[in-house]
């Protein structure tokens, strides 16, 4: 009953904020007035806030900003020992610095290290936490640019990236994080700059016990912008998630922005019912995932869990199975990557669900921005398939889906599976799968999970695998880099192609894209595409383990 109440109240809260918060974000991204802080940022960067950008200029702006961010963060990590508040930590090694810089700039926040024993406070605050904001803002900005492509009437422009980035960061992410931080501190999360002085030695290993700005990091993380944190299994640590109601609040913040963005979509294209259709697809997939994950873990498949009546290995007793499994589903359906239980200890089928969630493309509701534009790509593919079935040129929101549009949408869908499957194969071909804790199907699942998480910019892991090696840091860094920016370029190219089209009037043959039939078709296309792509890999990993 407690598990049911946890999920039901979470759904009610998300439904309650969908319209008001979505309308607020709509006003932010469509407003024309800039405040004094924003005008100062524009002057500093040298940007004309009233200038519109074509898709090529918008894409180059995204790539240039991200490239500079990676370079800055890499150098920041390499000179950590010379910085204030370094806590005496050494410079981060070259391969971890590369991996971490790419990880946080791509909004993956994968960590191949233990945060509390590797990073000083200044690097955490001025390096990693800054990227928690701006990398998430980039995702929302790209989603808004795609929506403008659907709404544009042959002007070919998508807005201004620098204006979008600034407004989203200052008006959406920062205010909510400040409020959430206050609530989390009241709940008992630590917010300080002390630590680094107490040392405990156990069996020859030195462990630094450090404090840090945990509450602010947690607030940032749970807005869906970050999976990284000070502590491993970060959202299970009592300093970061002390009670059941903070667990609920963290999930609410994880899902808040992604589930509200379809309202922005509906408002900008002038049809709120289109937003309801997209959020319905997200909701159906999310509810199915949560139900399956909780069901598999509650059932406790396996000899030992069935003997003792529960699959509690790797889970916090204060959260229990339902809340832990719900958290696992939510953080892999989004690009958060935060965890409050040990996914590697889940049952075979229960552990399969977080992998499948990421393989869906994290579209239910997905990451901040990336979930919406990923689902809109799937909607375009669905419209194209429907057009083939009835023998007419497909169209979506008054825009024809021709050869160029479907090629871009198809390439978008193929990028991530290529990265995931090629990376997994490369790990086995080079013998680097030997760093997995397990052998057999579960060992394959650990490697598959790592590349699925990196390629989809999630950040969680089947943490039994050791990835703190030059090969793994380099390979996963490339997976994160390509998995983030290749899809973004394709999305913006599609947005530019749509923005150059004139509106096509609806006719009797136009597929209604706001009705339950279309919602069901998008759900079906999403599941079928993922099944056809990843079923062989899943059959060799979690399915083989569960059926043995």
C-alpha positions in Angstrom: 0.0 0.0 0.0 2.8 2.4 0.8 4.3 1.7 -2.6 1.0 2.4 -4.4 0.5 5.6 -2.5 4.1 6.7 -3.3 3.4 6.3 -7.1 -0.2 7.6 -7.1 0.7 10.8 -5.2 3.7 11.3 -7.5 1.4 11.1 -10.6 -1.2 13.4 -9.1 1.5 16.0 -8.3 2.9 15.9 -11.9 -0.6 16.2 -13.3 -1.3 19.2 -11.1 1.9 21.1 -12.2 1.7 20.2 -15.9 -0.3 23.2 -16.9 1.0 26.0 -14.7 4.6 25.1 -14.9 4.4 24.4 -18.6 2.8 27.8 -19.2 5.6 29.4 -17.2 8.3 27.7 -19.3 6.3 28.8 -22.4 6.5 32.4 -21.3 10.2 32.1 -20.6 11.1 30.8 -24.0 8.8 33.0 -26.0 9.2 36.3 -24.1 10.8 39.3 -25.8 11.9 41.3 -22.8 15.3 40.7 -21.1 16.1 41.7 -17.5 19.3 43.6 -16.5 21.2 40.4 -15.7 20.4 38.8 -19.1 21.3 42.0 -20.9 24.7 42.0 -19.1 25.3 38.4 -20.2 24.5 39.3 -23.8 26.9 42.2 -23.8 29.6 40.0 -22.2 29.2 37.3 -24.9 28.7 39.9 -27.7 25.3 38.7 -28.8 22.4 40.6 -30.3 19.4 39.1 -28.5 17.0 40.2 -31.2 18.9 38.3 -34.0 17.4 35.1 -35.2 19.5 32.1 -36.2 19.2 29.6 -38.9 19.6 25.9 -38.0 23.3 25.9 -39.1 24.1 28.9 -36.9 22.2 27.6 -34.0 24.0 24.2 -34.3 27.4 25.9 -34.5 26.6 27.9 -31.4 25.7 24.8 -29.5 28.8 23.0 -30.6 31.1 25.9 -29.9 29.7 26.5 -26.4 30.0 22.8 -25.6 33.6 22.5 -27.0 34.8 25.5 -24.9 33.0 24.0 -21.9 34.8 20.6 -22.3 38.2 22.3 -22.7 37.6 24.6 -19.7 36.4 21.8 -17.4 39.3 19.5 -18.5 41.9 22.1 -17.6 40.0 22.9 -14.4 40.3 19.2 -13.3 43.9 18.9 -14.3 45.0 21.9 -12.1 42.8 21.0 -9.2 45.7 20.8 -6.7 46.6 24.4 -7.3 43.1 25.7 -6.6 41.4 27.0 -3.5 39.3 24.5 -1.6 41.1 21.6 -3.3 41.1 19.6 0.0 44.6 18.5 -0.8 43.5 16.2 -3.7 45.8 15.5 -6.5 45.2 16.6 -10.1 42.7 14.4 -11.8 44.4 12.0 -14.2 44.2 12.7 -17.9 41.8 9.9 -18.9 39.4 10.6 -15.9 39.6 14.4 -16.6 38.6 13.7 -20.3 35.8 11.4 -19.3 34.5 13.7 -16.6 34.6 16.8 -18.8 32.8 15.1 -21.6 30.4 13.5 -19.1 29.2 16.7 -17.5 29.1 18.8 -20.6 26.9 16.2 -22.4 24.6 16.1 -19.4 25.5 12.4 -18.7 27.3 13.0 -15.4 28.8 9.5 -15.5 31.4 9.2 -12.8 34.3 6.7 -13.0 35.5 7.8 -9.6 34.2 8.4 -6.1 33.3 12.1 -5.8 34.1 12.7 -2.2 37.6 11.3 -2.5 38.6 12.8 -5.9 37.2 16.3 -6.4 37.6 19.4 -4.2 34.9 21.8 -3.4 35.8 24.5 -6.0 35.8 22.0 -8.8 32.5 20.5 -7.7 30.9 23.9 -7.4 32.4 26.0 -10.2 33.1 23.2 -12.6 30.7 20.3 -12.3 27.7 22.1 -10.8 27.8 24.8 -13.5 27.6 22.2 -16.2 24.6 20.6 -14.3 22.8 23.8 -15.2 24.0 24.8 -18.7 24.1 21.3 -20.2 20.5 20.8 -19.2 19.7 24.2 -20.7 21.2 23.2 -24.0 18.9 20.2 -24.1 15.8 22.3 -23.5 17.0 24.9 -26.0 17.4 22.3 -28.7 13.9 21.0 -28.0 12.4 24.5 -28.2 14.3 25.1 -31.5 12.6 21.9 -32.9 9.2 23.1 -31.8 9.8 26.4 -33.5 10.6 24.5 -36.7 7.2 23.0 -36.6 5.5 26.3 -35.8 7.5 28.5 -38.2 6.0 29.6 -41.4 8.7 29.6 -44.1 11.1 32.0 -42.3 13.8 29.3 -41.8 14.9 30.6 -38.4 14.8 28.8 -35.0 15.4 31.6 -32.5 18.7 32.5 -30.8 20.7 29.9 -28.9 22.4 32.3 -26.6 19.1 33.9 -25.5 17.5 30.5 -24.9 20.5 29.3 -22.9 20.6 32.3 -20.7 16.9 32.5 -20.0 16.4 28.8 -19.4 19.3 28.8 -16.9 18.4 32.0 -15.0 14.6 31.8 -15.1 13.8 28.1 -14.9 16.7 26.0 -13.5 18.3 28.3 -11.0 15.1 29.5 -9.2 13.8 26.0 -8.7 17.1 24.7 -7.6 17.4 27.5 -4.9 13.9 26.6 -3.6 14.6 22.9 -3.6 17.9 23.4 -1.8 16.2 25.2 1.0 13.7 22.3 1.3 16.4 19.7 1.2 18.5 21.5 3.9 15.4 21.5 6.2 15.1 17.8 5.5 18.6 17.2 6.9 20.9 17.3 3.9 24.4 18.7 4.6 25.2 22.2 3.2 28.7 23.2 4.2 32.3 23.8 3.1 34.0 21.8 5.8 35.8 18.5 5.6 39.0 17.0 4.4 40.6 16.9 7.8 39.4 13.6 9.3 41.2 10.5 8.0 40.3 6.9 8.7 42.6 4.1 7.8 41.1 0.6 7.1 43.2 -2.3 6.0 45.9 -0.1 4.5 43.4 2.1 2.6 43.1 5.8 3.4 39.6 7.2 3.2 38.9 10.9 3.3 35.8 11.8 5.1 34.7 15.1 3.6 31.7 17.4 3.8 30.6 19.6 0.9 27.8 21.5 -0.7 25.6 18.4 -0.9 22.2 19.9 -0.7 22.7 22.2 -3.6 24.3 19.4 -5.7 21.3 17.2 -4.9 18.8 19.9 -5.9 20.5 20.3 -9.2 20.7 16.6 -9.7 17.1 15.9 -9.0 15.9 18.4 -11.5 16.9 15.8 -14.0 20.2 17.6 -14.8 22.7 15.4 -13.1 23.4 11.9 -12.1 26.7 12.8 -10.4 27.2 13.6 -6.8 29.5 13.5 -3.8 28.7 9.9 -2.8 28.4 6.6 -4.6 24.9 5.2 -4.9 24.4 8.9 -4.4 20.6 9.1 -3.7 20.8 6.3 -1.1 23.4 8.1 1.0 21.6 9.5 4.1 23.4 12.9 3.6 21.8 13.2 0.2 18.4 11.4 0.7 17.7 11.1 4.4 14.0 10.2 4.4 11.2 8.6 2.4 9.6 12.0 1.6 12.9 13.4 0.3 13.0 10.3 -2.0 9.5 11.3 -3.2 10.5 14.9 -3.7 13.6 13.9 -5.6 11.6 11.9 -8.0 9.1 14.7 -8.5 11.9 17.1 -9.4 13.5 14.5 -11.7 10.2 14.3 -13.7 9.0 17.9 -13.3 10.6 19.6 -16.4 10.5 16.6 -18.8 6.8 15.9 -18.1 5.9 19.6 -18.4 7.7 20.4 -21.7 4.9 18.9 -23.9 2.7 21.8 -22.6 5.3 24.2 -24.1 5.1 22.2 -27.3 1.3 22.5 -27.5 1.4 26.2 -26.7 4.0 27.1 -29.3 2.4 25.2 -32.1 -1.0 26.6 -31.1 -2.7 23.3 -30.3 -2.7 22.3 -26.7 -4.2 18.9 -27.6 -0.9 18.1 -29.4 0.9 18.5 -26.1 -1.6 16.3 -24.4 -1.0 13.6 -27.0 2.8 13.7 -26.5 2.6 13.6 -22.7 0.1 10.7 -22.9 2.7 8.7 -24.8 5.3 9.6 -22.1 2.8 8.6 -19.4 1.9 5.3 -20.9 5.5 4.2 -21.3 6.5 5.5 -17.9 3.7 3.7 -16.0 4.3 0.5 -17.9 8.0 0.7 -17.0 7.4 1.4 -13.3 4.8 -1.4 -13.1 7.1 -3.9 -14.7 10.2 -2.9 -12.7 8.3 -3.0 -9.4 6.6 -6.2 -10.3 9.9 -8.0 -11.2 11.6 -6.9 -8.0 8.6 -7.6 -5.8 8.2 -11.1 -7.3 11.9 -11.7 -6.5 12.9 -14.0 -9.4 15.8 -16.2 -8.4 16.4 -18.9 -5.9 17.6 -16.8 -3.0 15.0 -14.0 -3.3 12.2 -16.5 -3.6 13.4 -18.4 -0.6 13.5 -15.3 1.6 10.5 -13.6 0.1 12.1 -10.4 -1.2 14.9 -9.1 -3.4 16.4 -6.6 -0.9 20.0 -7.0 -1.8 21.5 -3.6 -2.7 18.4 -1.7 -1.5 18.0 0.7 1.4 15.6 -0.7 4.0 14.1 2.8 4.6 12.9 2.9 1.0 12.1 -0.8 0.4 11.5 -2.5 -2.9 8.6 -0.4 -4.4 10.2 3.0 -3.8 13.6 1.7 -4.9 12.3 0.1 -8.1 10.2 3.2 -8.9 13.3 5.4 -8.5 15.3 3.1 -10.8 12.7 3.3 -13.5 12.3 7.1 -13.2 16.1 7.8 -13.4 16.6 5.6 -16.4 13.5 6.8 -18.2 15.1 10.3 -17.8 18.7 11.2 -18.3 19.3 11.7 -14.6 21.3 8.6 -13.7 20.9 9.2 -10.0 20.4 5.9 -8.1 19.1 5.0 -4.6 19.7 1.3 -5.0 22.3 -0.9 -6.6 21.0 -1.8 -10.0 23.6 -4.6 -10.4 21.9 -6.4 -7.6 18.5 -6.4 -9.1 16.8 -9.6 -10.3 17.5 -10.6 -13.9 14.3 -9.1 -15.3 14.3 -6.3 -12.9 17.8 -5.3 -13.9 16.7 -5.6 -17.6 14.1 -2.8 -17.2 16.6 0.1 -16.5 18.5 -1.0 -19.6 15.3 -1.2 -21.7 14.3 2.3 -20.4 17.5 3.8 -21.7 17.2 1.8 -25.0 13.8 3.4 -25.6 15.8 6.6 -26.1 14.8 8.0 -22.7 11.6 9.5 -24.1 9.2 8.7 -21.2 9.7 11.5 -20.3 13.4 11.6 -21.1 16.0 14.1 -20.2 15.5 17.9 -19.9 14.7 18.7 -23.5 16.2 15.6 -25.0 13.2 13.5 -24.1 10.8 15.8 -25.9 12.8 16.1 -29.1 13.5 12.4 -29.1 9.8 11.7 -28.8 8.9 14.2 -31.5 11.4 12.4 -33.8 9.5 9.1 -33.1 6.2 11.0 -33.8 7.6 12.0 -37.2 8.6 8.4 -38.0 5.1 7.3 -36.9 3.5 9.8 -39.2 5.7 8.5 -42.1 4.8 4.9 -41.4 1.1 5.9 -41.3 1.4 7.7 -44.6 2.9 4.6 -46.2 0.0 2.6 -45.0 -2.6 4.8 -46.6 -0.6 5.8 -49.6 -0.4 9.6 -49.1 2.4 12.1 -48.4 2.7 12.1 -44.6 2.4 15.4 -42.7 2.7 16.5 -39.1 1.4 19.8 -37.7 1.0 21.2 -41.2 4.5 20.2 -42.3 5.1 17.6 -45.0 7.5 14.7 -44.0 9.4 14.2 -47.2 12.6 12.3 -48.1 14.9 14.8 -46.3 12.9 14.9 -43.1 12.6 11.1 -42.8 16.3 10.6 -43.6 17.2 12.9 -40.7 14.7 11.3 -38.4 16.0 7.8 -39.3 19.6 8.8 -38.8 18.7 10.2 -35.4 17.2 6.9 -34.3 20.2 4.9 -35.7 23.0 6.9 -34.0 22.5 5.7 -30.4 22.0 1.9 -31.2 25.1 2.0 -33.4 27.2 3.6 -30.5 25.8 1.1 -27.9 26.2 -2.1 -29.9 29.5 -1.2 -31.5 30.9 -0.1 -28.1 29.8 -3.3 -26.4 31.3 -5.4 -29.2 34.5 -3.5 -29.0 34.8 -4.1 -25.2 34.5 -7.9 -25.8 36.7 -7.9 -28.9 39.6 -6.1 -27.0 39.2 -8.1 -23.8 38.2 -5.1 -21.8 35.0 -6.9 -20.6 37.3 -8.6 -18.1 36.8 -5.6 -15.8 33.2 -6.8 -15.3 32.6 -8.3 -11.8 30.6 -11.2 -13.3 31.0 -13.6 -16.2 28.3 -15.1 -18.4 25.1 -13.3 -19.2 25.3 -11.0 -16.2 28.8 -9.9 -17.2 27.4 -9.1 -20.7 24.6 -7.1 -19.1 27.2 -5.0 -17.1 29.1 -4.1 -20.3 25.8 -3.5 -22.2 24.5 -1.3 -19.4 27.7 0.8 -19.4 27.5 1.7 -23.1 23.7 2.1 -23.1 24.0 4.6 -20.3 26.9 6.5 -22.0 25.4 6.5 -25.4 22.0 7.7 -24.1 23.7 10.3 -21.8 22.1 8.7 -18.7 25.0 8.3 -16.2 23.9 5.3 -14.1 25.6 1.9 -14.1 25.5 -1.7 -13.3 28.3 -0.7 -10.9 29.8 -4.1 -10.6 32.0 -3.3 -13.6 35.3 -1.4 -13.2 35.5 1.4 -15.7 38.3 3.5 -14.2 40.8 2.5 -16.8 42.2 4.4 -19.8 40.4 2.3 -22.3 37.0 2.5 -20.6 37.3 6.3 -19.9 38.2 6.9 -23.5 35.6 4.6 -25.0 32.8 5.8 -22.8 33.8 9.4 -23.3 33.5 9.0 -27.1 30.2 7.3 -26.6 28.9 10.2 -24.5 30.2 12.8 -27.0 28.8 11.2 -30.1 25.6 10.2 -28.4 24.9 13.8 -27.4 26.0 15.9 -30.3 25.3 13.8 -33.4 21.5 13.6 -32.5 21.5 17.3 -31.6 22.8 18.3 -35.1 20.3 16.0 -36.8 17.4 17.5 -34.7 18.4 21.0 -35.6 18.8 20.1 -39.3 15.3 18.6 -39.2 14.0 21.8 -37.4 15.6 23.9 -40.1 14.1 21.9 -42.9 10.6 22.2 -41.3 11.1 25.9 -40.7 11.6 26.6 -44.4 8.3 24.9 -45.3 5.1 26.7 -45.7 2.0 25.4 -43.9 0.1 22.6 -45.5 -3.7 22.9 -44.9 -5.4 19.9 -43.2 -7.6 17.8 -45.4 -9.8 14.7 -44.9 -6.8 12.5 -45.4 -4.7 14.1 -42.7 -3.9 11.8 -39.8 -5.3 13.3 -36.6 -2.2 13.5 -34.3 -4.0 14.4 -31.1 -6.3 11.4 -30.8 -5.8 8.1 -28.9 -5.1 6.2 -32.2 -2.0 8.3 -32.8 -0.9 8.0 -29.2 -1.1 4.2 -29.5 0.7 4.2 -32.8 3.6 6.2 -31.3 3.8 3.9 -28.3 3.8 0.9 -30.7 6.4 2.3 -33.0 8.7 3.2 -30.1 8.5 -0.3 -28.6 8.8 -2.2 -31.9 11.8 -0.2 -33.1 13.6 -0.8 -29.8 12.7 -4.5 -29.8 14.0 -5.0 -33.4 17.2 -3.2 -32.6 18.2 -4.5 -29.2 16.4 -7.8 -28.7 19.5 -9.9 -29.7 21.7 -8.1 -27.2 19.1 -8.4 -24.4 18.6 -12.1 -25.3 22.3 -12.8 -24.6 22.2 -10.8 -21.4 19.4 -10.3 -18.9 16.9 -12.5 -20.8 19.3 -15.4 -20.9 20.1 -14.9 -17.2 16.4 -14.7 -16.2 15.3 -17.7 -18.2 18.2 -20.0 -17.1 
